Amino acid sequence: MAMHRGRGRRGRLVAPALALALVGLTGCGGDDSAAGGGAKAAACEPSKEPVKLEYWSWVPGMEKAVAAWNAKNPRIQVKVKTTPAGNAGTYQNLSNALKAKKAPDLAQVEYDSLASFRLKEGLRDIARCDGVAAAKSTFVDWTWSQATFGADGKDGVWAVPQDTGPMALFYRKDVFDKLGLAAPTTWAEYEAAARKIKADAPGRYVTHFSQTDPNWFTGLLWQNGAGMFDRQGDTWKVTVDRPESRKVATYWQRLIDDKLVATDLQGFSPALYKAWSDGEVVTWIGAAWGYSTIRDNAAATAGKWAVAPMPQWDKGDKAAGNWGGSTTVVTAGAEHPYEASRFALWLNSDPEALEILNREGGLYPAAKAGLKLPALQQPVDFYGKQKIFDVFAEASGNVDTDFTWGPTMTDTYRFLSDGTSAAISGNGTLGDALRTADAKSVESLRKQSLDVTD
């Protein structure tokens, strides 16, 4: 899957803040650059000769989608290279390839890493490549906002959205039913359920709180409108520690202190899968792509799980967080951005491609048409024949489009992870983790010679 828990999830970059404004000089724009970018329109014209493109991706089964494209487009042939997921190797290899001017034409990059690669001047602005700007309405609104660094797209188009991770609540319906509990609609109800679950079986937990998934915790912050960064022009403001974030941290710290959540289980681990199978952990606030994680790793619990919307901070609200998801970028050194952008659009919006990527790679598409794939309309046997993707489709439409990633997210995630680990071991709190991550993120941005305001 394209995120998948950031799976796999950067040396000092001496780049002036102005780079964020000038990086578009390598893009496919019109000849209207006041900064002297040259005749950019020519850079996005179709090639008169057959074109061969290279694409790096870690999505399982991607080669089948590429084969479908190649069969229909003999003049634009794509070779896919299977790479490690994100920070497990792809990003470092891509950074090195960009420096050596040996980068592929296209690459898979997660939403939270786009700003970093833009800062490295590794992405092309494909806003004026044929069909790209018009594709805005093709994709779920918030994903286009992430790929353009703004809802209106005036900042350029730096990627084509691929998949998403709208979040919902996976829960053991059999356990909840036995205790007379309905699916919690608010976080207060979720906590009350946690206490009842613990009282009934002291060795059972409502969920686990992982030390190694700061991007999961970010999804919880996202739901509460707690953006971690703001940007005005070339100036950044770090907002990791803000009232909305503290509210989330205080809530989960209480559950940790009262031993209502398991703190010795890491995400995507055999121990967690066993806890699911044994009924030791009975909920997971997870993403759409996570439906197969439970299905494939706790097979004995088939028919016992259900999916409900994320609990809300205020009754009646419908906010959702997002955990994961990727884009397809055209790299700065690509010689054929027109053809590359055509492939990127097809890959992420064509019904045939979407069906292949969902079937083979488990992707939950960012394209609106993808949400209507037959496979996403059917009841899912493992979840008691519930049409679980109806829940995720609704969640996808309730993700805040204004959430902004910073240009040094790997550093911020590391700071947050270190603080979370300390809090879980009793050396501080999640509130401390936010404050420390905030301060260190400011320092990290300043080390990159970026403008940062208090």
Secondary structure, DSSP 8 states (H G I E B T S, - for coil): --SSTTTT--------TTHHHHGGGGSS--S--TT----GGGGGS--SS-EEEEEEE--TTHHHHHHHHHHH-TTEEEEEEE---GGGTHHHHHHHHHHTT---SEEEEEHHHHHHHHHTT-B---TTSTTTGGGGGGB-HHHHHHHHTSTT-TT----EE-B--BEEEEEEHHHHHHTT----SBHHHHHHHHHHHHHH-TT-BSEE--SS-HHHHHHHHHHTT--SEEEETTEEEE-SSSHHHHHHHHHHHHHHHTT-EE-S--TT-HHHHHHHHHTSB-EEEEEGGGHHHHHHH-GGGTTSEEEEE--BSSTT---B-B---EEEEEBTT-S-HHHHHHHHHHHHH-HHHHHHHHHHH---BSBGGGGG-GGGTS-BGGGTTB-HHHHHHHHHTTB-TT----TTHHHHHHHHHHHHHHHHTTSS-HHHHHHHHHHHHHHHHHHTT-EEE-
